[in-house]
């Protein structure tokens, strides 16, 4: 299993001095701070999600290449969730059937630095409405079309 790490730096819009008026300013600015934090994290998460899917697709395609089957195309961003987070998908056409492999971000409702929807790295992979975790999970879903393609290549 690979580990993907990233850091996000966000400028604070809080006033520096401790005074009553600055506490009012900080309260007013807190919402913008939360939005800035959330959007910065979500943009970075989007890049990581896409990289995870690219690496997974590469592993699947290596297996399919053994049978001389062209597999999934390079993943692309396909759906905007919220606050600048996007999911990715990769498409393959095997034996005339289209397979869309998607990475679905899961938001972190317990993220302490923002009340807004924040995607901090949790996700799942989905193919034809089924969650998949391994290359073998994907190949099993595509099994019938893979076998048909191999038979066509042999004839």
ChimeraX attribute file (.defattr): number of C-alpha atoms within 10 A of each C-alpha:
attribute: neighborCount
match mode: 1-to-1
recipient: residues
	/A:1	3
	/A:2	6
	/A:3	5
	/A:4	11
	/A:5	8
	/A:6	10
	/A:7	8
	/A:8	12
	/A:9	9
	/A:10	13
	/A:11	8
	/A:12	15
	/A:13	15
	/A:14	17
	/A:15	15
	/A:16	10
	/A:17	9
	/A:18	8
	/A:19	10
	/A:20	9
	/A:21	11
	/A:22	14
	/A:23	15
	/A:24	13
	/A:25	14
	/A:26	18
	/A:27	14
	/A:28	13
	/A:29	15
	/A:30	16
	/A:31	15
	/A:32	16
	/A:33	20
	/A:34	19
	/A:35	18
	/A:36	19
	/A:37	20
	/A:38	26
	/A:39	21
	/A:40	19
	/A:41	23
	/A:42	26
	/A:43	16
	/A:44	18
	/A:45	27
	/A:46	22
	/A:47	16
	/A:48	16
	/A:49	25
	/A:50	22
	/A:51	15
	/A:52	20
	/A:53	22
	/A:54	20
	/A:55	15
	/A:56	16
	/A:57	24
	/A:58	17
	/A:59	13
	/A:60	18
	/A:61	19
	/A:62	15
	/A:63	16
	/A:64	16
	/A:65	11
	/A:66	9
	/A:67	13
	/A:68	13
	/A:69	18
	/A:70	14
	/A:71	20
	/A:72	22
	/A:73	16
	/A:74	16
	/A:75	22
	/A:76	16
	/A:77	17
	/A:78	12
	/A:79	12
	/A:80	12
	/A:81	16
	/A:82	15
	/A:83	18
	/A:84	18
	/A:85	25
	/A:86	23
	/A:87	22
	/A:88	26
	/A:89	25
	/A:90	22
	/A:91	18
	/A:92	18
	/A:93	15
	/A:94	19
	/A:95	16
	/A:96	9
	/A:97	9
	/A:98	13
	/A:99	19
	/A:100	18
	/A:101	25
	/A:102	26
	/A:103	24
	/A:104	19
	/A:105	23
	/A:106	15
	/A:107	19
	/A:108	16
	/A:109	13
	/A:110	10
	/A:111	14
	/A:112	9
	/A:113	12
	/A:114	19
	/A:115	14
	/A:116	19
	/A:117	21
	/A:118	28
	/A:119	27
	/A:120	18
	/A:121	20
	/A:122	12
	/A:123	15
	/A:124	14
	/A:125	21
	/A:126	17
	/A:127	19
	/A:128	14
	/A:129	10
	/A:130	12
	/A:131	16
	/A:132	19
	/A:133	12
	/A:134	12
	/A:135	16
	/A:136	13
	/A:137	14
	/A:138	21
	/A:139	16
	/A:140	11
	/A:141	15
	/A:142	18
	/A:143	13
	/A:144	12
	/A:145	17
	/A:146	18
	/A:147	14
	/A:148	13
	/A:149	17
	/A:150	14
	/A:151	10
	/A:152	10
	/A:153	11
	/A:154	7
	/A:155	5
